Amino acid sequence: MLPPPARSAMAAALVAPLVLLAAAAAAVAAELPRLEHPPKADGSLTILAVGDWGRRGQFNQSTVATQMGIVGEKMDIDFVISTGDNFYKNGLTGVDDAAFEESFTHIYTASSLQKPWYTVLGNHDYRGDALAQLSPVLGKVDSRWICIKSFVVSSAGMADFFFVDTTPFVLKYWTDPKESKYDWRGVAPRETYIANVLKDLDAALKQSTATWKVVVGHHAIRSVSEHGDTQELVQLLLPILKARGVDLYLNGHDHCLEHISSRDSSIQYLTSGGGSKAWRGVRTPNADRVEFFYDGQGFMSLRLTAAEARLAFHDVAGEVLHTWALAKNARL
């Protein structure tokens, strides 16, 4: 295995051509789909975020789901964000796969969780029939399910959530998939797809006048756990987030809970990937500031108002492990 500096240099060399392709793709890019989700009457918006969960209730998935229901009721949540890897180990086989109900509908049964689930695909989802998770057929099976590759959820100027399909960015899934087979329908060729995603996201972020800008993807930009930083996102996505004043980047992929603060921007990196199997036993150094790291199962909550953002990480027993509050131009 290459040492970290060599891996970083190789990743930079591999993704550099995509920067040029981003400009070339301008003529074929399109506006990101936009959904409206208004805040409560008091102007607040409360969400839960969980990732890497779909294991038919095993590996404490059901226990995490129970605690999500309890916290969701206390906080009167508006919706749930899934950060991807929704169905293990190889996504869904089709729209009639029983895993959809066995890992989702029959697990997240609390009344407080009967809200929209805004969902991105993870790399394990791409190993099955990726188009099945995007199909409106699943919305008829369970009306909570909303899965689009890249899209925006807008909350009346108070917050905009930008969901980004990050799996196609990761080069090794294309060049060295090992025993896995990825469903690249609607994605290949990779370079054009990524260039369009970047252009569409940049345009949507530039257009946004929301108080809070939150970007959601499956893969981490910054992480100290097993997978570490995703170099393709560091090279291609992060510069856009910094330039457009993004407040929070939320991801899964690493099966843990973590909060990392950027040292050279206002971005807070938040990993909520503890929806089921966890405890990887890996922690590696990171260039940014690690505010919190928990190598275990759980989920994240977030409450937004026009004045402040308040987040918390909850473990498998529902205990609050870490809290953070942020106001515009100041930390509370």
N, C-alpha and C positions, 0 to 999 in steps of 0.2 A: 504493500500500500504506500502511495506517495505521502510524504510529510505534508502538513497543512499549508506551508508556503507554496509548495509545488502544486498542490491541488488548486489553490486559489489562482495561481498564475495560469494553469491550464484552463480553468473555468472562464477566466477573463478572456483568454484567447479564443475560446469556443463561442462565446456569446457576442464578441465584438462585432461580427458582421451583421448581427440583428439590429444594431443601432442604425446602420445605414439603411436597412430594409424598412425600418419604421417610417422613414420619409417616403420611400417608394410606394408604400401601401396606402397612401392618403386617398387615392382615387377610389379604392374599393372598400374602405372602412365604412362602418355604419354606426348610428347612434345606439348606445346601450339601451336595452329594454328598461323601462322605468315603472315601478310600482309605487303606489301611494299608501302610506300607513300613518294616519294622523296621530298626534300625541293625545294624551288624556285631556280632559277639560281644564285641568290645572296646569297644562303646558308641559307635563313631564312624560317621559318615555322610559319604560323599564323592560329589560330583556334578560334572558338567560342564554348562555353560550356553552355548547358542548360539542366535542368532536371524538372521532375514532371510537365509535360505540357499537356498531351493529353486530352483536354476537349472540342473538337469540336469548338474551338475558344473562348469559354466562359472564364470568370474570367480573362479577359485581355490577354488570350493566343494570340489572333490575334494582339493585340497592341505590346506585347513583340516581336512577330515574325516580325512585321514591323520594329521595331528598330534594330533587329538583321540583317535584310536585309540592312539597311542603314549603320550600323557599318561594316558589312561584306564587303560591297562595298568599303568603305573607306580604310579598312585594306587589301583588296584583299586576303580574307581568303582561306586557302587550304582545310580545312574540318571542320565539326562540330562534337562535342562529345555530345551525349545524356547520361546523368547520370542516366537514368532509370525512372520508373513509366511513361511509354510512352503512356499508354491508360487507362484512368479511366472509371469506378471505379474498374472494374474487368477484365482488360486486353482485349484481343480479344477473340471472340467466335470461330474463325477459320480464315483461309487465305482469306475467302470471306467476312469478316466482313467489312461493310461500314465505320466503325470507323477509319480504317487505312487511307483511303483517306480523310475523313472528319476532322480528327484530325492532319494529317501530310501533305499529298500531297496538299490539298486545303488551308492549312494555311501558310506553309513556301514556298511562291511562288516567293519571290524576286530572281532575277537572280544570286545574289551573294551567295544565299543559295543552288544553284543547284550543290552542291559538295557532296562528300561522307559524310554520317552520320554514324559514328562509335558509336555503341549503346550497352548498357548493359541492362539487365532486372532488374526491381525493384520488390518490394514485390507485388504491385498491378498487375503487369504483370503476376506474377505467380498465381494470382487468376483466371485467364482465361486460355485459351489454350496457354501455354507458348511456345510450339513447333511451333505454328503458326508464332510467331515473328521471329523464327529462320529459317523458311522455305525459300528456294530460290524463291518460288512463289511470295513472297512480293517484291523481287528484280525485278521481271518482271513487277509488277504493278508500282513500282517507283524505278528506278535503283540506287537512292541515298542510299537506305536502306541497311545497313550492320549490322547484329545483330548475334553475336556468344556469347555463355555463358562466356567463358574466352578465351582471345586471345591477340596477340601482334601486334601493328602497328609500323613498323620500318621505320625510316627516315634517311637512309644513314649514320648511325653512329653519327648523330647530336642529335637525340632524339629517344627514345623508349617509347612507350605507352603500358602499361600492363593493360588490361581490366580484371577485376575479378568479378565473379558471387558471390555476397555477400549474397544474400537472404537466401540460404540454411544454412548459418552460424548461423542465428538467431533462437535460440532454440524455442522461444515461437510460431513461425509459425508452428512448428511441434507438440508441446505439448499442446498449448492452442490457436488454430486458431479461437476460438469463432464462429461467423456465417460464416466465410470465408472458402473456400476450395481451397487448393493449389495444383497446378499441378506438382507433384514431379516425373513425368516420366523422366527417364534418370538421376535422382538425387539420389533417395533412393537406398541403405541405406545411410543416412546422413553422418555417421562417415567416411565411406570409400570415399565418394565423396569429403568431405572437406579435408581429408588427401591428396588426389590426387591433388586437386587444389593447396594446399599449397606447395606440393613437386614440381609440375610443375612450379609454379610461382617462387619459390626459384631457381630452375635450370635456368629458363629464365633470371632472374635478375643477377645471378652469371655469366652467359655467356655474358651478355650485356657489350659492351665497349662504349656505347653511352655517349655523353657528359651530356645529361639530361635524367633522368629516372623519368617517370611520371606514377603513378598507378591510375587507375580509377575504382571506385566501386559505387554501389548505396548508400550504407549505410555509414554514417560518422564514422570515428574513433574518432575524436574530434568535438564536436558541443556544443554550448551553447543554442541552440533552443529547441523546444518541445521534440524531441526524445533523445537529448543528445548523449553522447558517446555510441557506440555500444560495449558492454563489450566483446562479443565473438571476435570481431576484435581487440580490445585492447590486448586481451590475446593471440590470435593465429596469426593474420596477422601483427600487428605492429612490433613485434620482427624481422620478416623477412625484413620489409622495412628498419628498422634501420640498420640491419646487412649488407644489400646490398646497402646502400648509396642512397636510393631513395630521390629525391629532392622535388617532389610534390605529394600529395594525393588529388585527385579530386572526389567529391561525390555529390549526391543530397539528397533525402529522407526528410530532413528538408526543408520546403518551405520558404527559405530565401537565403540571400547571406552572406557569412562570410569567414574570413581569420584568421586563428589561427596559431601562430608560436610555434613549439615545444621548450620546455625549455631544453631538454636533447639530441637533435639531430638537424640536418639541415632540417628536414621535415617541409614543409609548408602545412597545412591542408586547403583546399579550398572547400567550399560548394556553388554549383550553382544549387539550387532547386527551383528557383523562376519563372518557366516557365508559371505558371497560378495562381491557387488559393494559396494565401499566407496570411500574416497578422495574425499569430497565437497568438501574444501577449505574448510570453514566452521567457525569457532569464534567464539562470541559470549559476552559477559559474562554472569555469573550471580550471583545474590545469595548463594548458598551457597559453600562452600569446595571448589574443584576440586583433588582429590588427584592425579588422573591423567587424561590424555586422549590417546587415540591414534586418529588419523583413518585407520584402516586395518583390515585383516582379522584375524580371530582369534576367540578364545573365552575363557571364564572357567572356573576351577575353584574349588571350595569344599569345605573339610573342616570338619565340625562335630563337636564333642564336648560333653559337658555343661559343660566348663570354658571352651572357647574356640572361636572361628571364625577360620579362616585362608583367605584368598582370594588368587587370583593371576590375572593376565591374561596370555595367551599369544598371540603373533603367528602369522602364517601359516607361519613356519618353526619354530614350537614354542618359541621363546625366551620366557623370562619377562620381561615388561616392567614389571610392578608387582606388589607383594605388600602385604598388609595383614593384621594380626592384631588380634582384638578379644576381650577377656574381659568378662564381666559386670561393669559398673560401672567398667571400666578398659580402657585400650588397652595392648597389649603392644609 
